[in-house]
Amino acid sequence: MLFSAIKYGAVSGKARAMAGKFLKPSDYQGIVQKKSVSEVAAYLKYNTGYSAVLADINEAEIRRGELENILKLQYINDYEKLMRFSSGSQKDFISLLYLKMEIESIKLLLRIFEAGNAHPSLLEESLPFLTRYVDLDIQKLALSRNLEEFIAGLSGTDYAEAMRPYVSMDQDTRLFHLEMALDLYYLRKVLDMSTGLLRGSDRQIAMELNGIEIDVFNIFWIYRIKRYYSFDKELIYTYIIPYWYRIKRADIDGLISAKDTDEFCRVLARTPYAGFFADEEPGAFERRYNDFLYEIHRKRFIQQPFSVACIISYLKLKEFELNNIVSIIEGIRYSFPPEEIGKFITGIRSDS
C-alpha cells in the first residue's frame, strides 16, 4: 500500500483534483433545459470546469461542431496533465489510452464523409486528436474530398492499416465495418499492451477493466449485427475479440448462433450481463451498456485511488462526460424535451 501511494500519489492527486470539476447532476439538469447551442456554451463557460477552455469563445455565435471540438480540447489538456504527473510505464500506458479519443475522432470523420458533409473547415475542426502525429499533414487531411482520400492521408498509421481492407466494401455496410475495425484494433492493442506495461495488482486491475469492456463490446456488437444486419456466423466471429472475462465461450457461441434477438436475450439472461435487456425500449441496451461501464469505472476510481485505476477510470469518466454533452446538444438540435434528452445522459441515474 505504501509503495502504491508513493508510486501513484502525484498522478492520483491530480486525477482527483480534476475529477472534482466533473459536471454534477444539477449541471446536467440545467443544461438539458437550454434551447440552443449558444445557451449550452454560455452555461458551460460561466458555471463549470470548462470555463478556461471556453474563455475566448463568443457563445452567441458558436456552432455545434465548433463547441464539441473545443470541449474535446479539455480532454487533451487533462491527458497532458496526467502525463506531466506520471513517469516510466505510467506515461506509456496513458499514451496507450489516448488512442481511444483518436479513434472516436476518426469515427466521427468517417460518419461525416458517409453523410456527404465533408467541408474542409468542419474536417479541420474535427482533427485535434491527431495533432501528435507529426508526420501527418492535418491541413491536407482536411482537404480530403472523400473517405478514400482521407484514409490514404492517414498512411503510415495503424489506423489506416486497420481500415484499408474495408474501404472498397459496399457503402450500405462500409461504415459499420470501418468502425468495427477501429474498435477491434483499440481493444486488442490495450489488451496486448497492458500485459507488457503493467505488473502485479496494476495488471490485474487493467485486465479486469479491459476484460469487462471486451465482454460488453462483444455482446453489444453481436446484438447490433443480429438486429440490423444479416451476417453469417463465420463472419460474426471475425468481429469479436476472442477473450472471455465474465462471460463463457459457450455463451458467446450461443449469442452468435441465436436465430433472432429474442433468442439472443434468452442466452444473455444466463450470463452476468443479463440486466442489459430488462425491457424492449428502443435504445435501452446501449444506455445500459454505457451506464454499466460508467459505474464500474466510478467505483474503481473511488475505491482504488493509488493504482492504475486512477488513470484508466478518470479518462473513461471524462470520455463519458464529453459524450453526454454531445448527446445533449444533439437532443436540443432536434428539439427533444428535457426528460427525453435526460435518458441519454450516462451515469446521471447512478449519481442521482
N, C-alpha and C positions, 0 to 999 in steps of 0.2 A: 504493500500500500504506500509506504514512504517513497519507494523508488518511483512508483507511478505518479505520485503527487509532484515529485521533483521533475520527472520527465515531461508531464503534461501540464504542470502548474501554469506556465505562461500562456500557452495556447488555449487552455481550458478557461482561464480567467478572461481572456479576450473574447472567446466564443460566448461566454455567459453574459458579458457586458453587451455584446451586440444583440444577443437574444432578448435582452431587456427592451430593445427597441422594436421587437416584432409587433405587428398590428394586434390590437386587443379585440375581443368580441364587440365592444362598444364602437370601435373604429369601423368594423365591418358593417355594423348596424347603421352607422352614419353614412357610409359610402353608398350602400345599396339604395339609399333614399335620393341620391343625386339624379339629376335629369340629363346630364351631358358630360362629355369627356372633360370639358373645362371645369365643371364643378368638382369632378373627381380629382383632377390635378390640383385644384386650389385646396381641397381638403387635405390631400397628402402633403402638399407643400407647407401648409401652415399648422398642421396638427400631428404630424407623425415623424418617424425617424428618417423619412425620405426628404426632409427639408433641405439638406445640404446638396443632394444630387439634383434637386429641382429648383435650387435657388435662383438660377439665371433664366428660367423659362418665363414666357408670357402665357400664363394659364388661360387667358381669354382667347388665344389664337392657336393653342397647341392641337395637333391632330392625334388621332388614336394611335397610329403606328409609331409616331414620334414619342409619345408618352411611354408606350410599352418599352421601347428600346432604351429610353433614358433610365427607366426603372431597372432594366437589366444591368445597367452600368453599376448599380448598387451591389449586385451580386459579384461583379468583377472586383469592386472595391473591397468587399468582405473577403473574397478569395485572397486578394493581395495582402490584406491584414493578417489573415491566418498564416500565410506563407512567411510573413516577417516575424511572427512569433513562434515559428517552427524551426526544426533543424533535422538534418540527416534524412532518415527514411520517412519522417513525418512530411517533409516537403515533397518527396516523391509521391507519397500517397495522396496528398492534397491535389497535386498536379494531375494525378490519375482521375480523381473525382470531377475535376473541371471538364473532363471530356463530355460529361452529361449535358452541360449547358451548350457546349459547342454543337453537339448532336441535335439538341432541341432547336437551336438556331438554324441549322441546316434543314431540318424537317419543316420548319416554318417557310423557308425559302422554296423548298420543293412544292409546298402547297400553293405558294404564290405563283410559281411557274405553271402548275397544272390548272390553276384558275384563270390564267391569262392576264394576270395583273402585274407583270414584271417590269414596273417602271424603274429606271436607274436610281432615282432618289430613294425609292422605297427599299430597293435592294441594298444600297449602301448603308441606310439606316439600320438594316437588319443584320449587319455583319460584324458587330462589335466583338463577339466572342471568338472570332477567327483572327484577330489582330496580332496574336502572339506568334502566328506563323509568318516569320519574316520573309520567307520565300514566296508567299502568296501576294499577288497583286490585287489588293482589295478593290481598287477603283476599276480595274479591268474586269474583275468578277461582277461588279455592279452593272457593267455594260453588257452582260450576257443576254443574248436575245431569246434563248430558250434553255430548257433544262439540260439538254445535251452539252451546250456550250458551258453552262455553269459547272457541271460535273467535270468536264475537261479542264476547266480552270482550277479545279481542286487537285489536279495531277500532282503526284508526289506525296499526298496524304493517304493515310489508311482509309479515310472515308471514301475517297474516290475508288480505291480498290474494292471496298465492300459493296459499293453501289453499281460498279461497272457491269456486272453480269445481267442487271435488270433494266438497264437504260432502254434497250430495244424491245421491251415487252409491250404487250397490248396496253393501250392507255387506260382502259377500264380498270385494270388491276395494277398498273405500274407503280402508282403512288404507294399502295399497300406494300408491295414487295420492297420498294426502296426504304420505306420507314422501318419495315421489319428487319432488313439487312443492317441498318444502323443500330437498332436496339440490340440485336443479337451480338453485333461487334462490341458494343459497350459492355454488356453484361459478361460476355466471355472474357473480355480484357480485364475487367475488375476482378473476376473470379480467379483468373490466372495470376495477375499481379499481386493480389492480396496475399497469396501464399508465399510469394517471393520477398515481399517488402516487410511483412509483419511477422512477429513471433509471439509465442505464449498466449496470454489472455487477449491481446490485441487481435491476433489472428483468429481466435475463437469468436470474438465479438463481430469482427468483419465477416467471417464466414456465416454467422447466424443472420446478420442483417442482409448480406448478399443472397444467402440461401433462401430466405423468406421472399425476397424480392423476385428471385428467379422462379420460385414456385408460383407466385401470384402472376408473374409475367406469362409463364407457360399457360396457366389456366385462362387468363384473360384473352390471349391470342387464339387459343383453341376455340374459346367461346365465340369470338368475333368471326372466325372462319366458319364455324357452324351456322352462325346467324346470318351472315352477309355474303358468303362465298360458297362455291361448290368445289372444294379441293379433294383430291384423292388422299387416302390415309397416308400413303408413302410421301406425298408432298408435305403434308402437315408435319410429319416427323422432321423434315428438314428445317422447319421453322420454330423448333423448340430447342432449348438448351438441355442436353442430357445430364442433368444434375438434379437430384431429388433431395430435398431437405426435410420438410414435414410431411410431404406427400409421397406415396409409394409409386414405384414404377408401374405397378399393375393398375393403379388408379388413373395415371396418365394414359395408359393404353385404353382403359375404359372410356375416358373422356374423348379420345380421338376416334374410337370405334362407335360412339353414340350416333344413332340414326338422326336425332334431332335435338333441339335444345331442351326438350322435356327429359329425354333420357340422359342428356348431359347433366342436368340438375340433380337427377336421382343418383348418378355416380358421385357427383361432387358432395352430396349430402353425407357420404361415408367418410369424408376427409375432414381435417381440421379447419378447412376453409368453407364449410357448409353455409355459414351465415351470409355469404355473398348474395344468395338468392332467396332471401326471406319473402320477397314478393316479386311481382312481374312488372312493377312500374318501369316505364321506359327510362333508361339511363341509370337505374338504381345500382346495377352491378359496378359500373365504372366509378360511381361515387363511393360505394363501399370499398372497392379496391383502393382508392386513394385514402379514405378515412382509416382503413386498416393499417396501411403503411405509415400514415401520419402518426397514429397512436403508438406504433412500435417505436418510431424514432423519437417521439416526445418523451416516452418513458425512459429510453436508453440515455437520452441527453441529460435527463434529471438524475437518474439513478447511477450512472457510471461516468461522472464528470472527468475523472482522471484516467481516461482511456481513449482509444481511437474513436469511441462513440461521440466524443465532444466535437470531433471534426466531421465525421460522416453524417451524423444526425443534424448538426447545425446547418450544413449545406443543403441537406434534404428538406429541412423545415423551411429554409429560405426559398428553395425552389417551389414548395407548395404555396408560400405566401405570394410569390410573383404570379404563379398560375391563378391564384384566387383573384388577384387584382385584374388580370386579363379577362377572366370569366365575368367579373362584374361589369367591366367596360363593354364586353360583348353583349351582356344582358341589357344594359342601358341603351346600347345602339339599336337593339331590336325592340325596345320599349316593353320589356318584360316587367311585370310587377315585382316589387322588392321581395315578397315572400317566395316568388319563383326563382329569382336570382340567388336568394339565400341557400337554395337546395344545392347549388353548385360550388359552395364555399367549403373547401376541405378543412376539416378539423374544428370548425366553429361549433359543431354539435358536441364535440368532445369536451370543449372548453366551457360551454355554457352551463 
